[in-house]
Amino acid sequence: MVAARRKRRRKRRRRKRRRRRRRRRRRKKVC
């Protein structure tokens, strides 16, 4: 059960990282 909880947390972190990368790309286009 603990491993299942960790997998769910990792999926949420990956989604947050993808959103942050998109923001960085937009900033580079502005520069």
C-alpha positions as CSV (number, residue, x, y, z in Angstrom):
1,M,0.0,0.0,0.0
2,V,2.9,2.4,0.7
3,A,4.3,1.8,-2.7
4,A,1.0,2.6,-4.4
5,R,0.8,5.9,-2.5
6,R,4.3,6.8,-3.6
7,K,3.5,6.1,-7.2
8,R,0.4,8.4,-7.0
9,R,2.6,11.2,-5.5
10,R,5.2,10.8,-8.3
11,K,2.5,11.2,-11.0
12,R,1.4,14.4,-9.4
13,R,4.9,15.8,-9.3
14,R,5.5,14.9,-12.9
15,R,2.4,16.9,-13.9
16,K,3.7,19.9,-12.0
17,R,7.1,19.8,-13.6
18,R,5.6,19.7,-17.1
19,R,3.6,22.9,-16.3
20,R,6.7,24.6,-15.0
21,R,8.7,23.8,-18.1
22,R,6.0,25.3,-20.3
23,R,6.2,28.5,-18.3
24,R,10.0,28.7,-18.8
25,R,9.6,28.2,-22.6
26,R,7.2,31.1,-22.7
27,R,9.6,33.3,-20.8
28,K,12.4,32.4,-23.3
29,K,10.1,33.5,-26.2
30,V,9.5,36.8,-24.5
31,C,13.2,37.5,-24.2
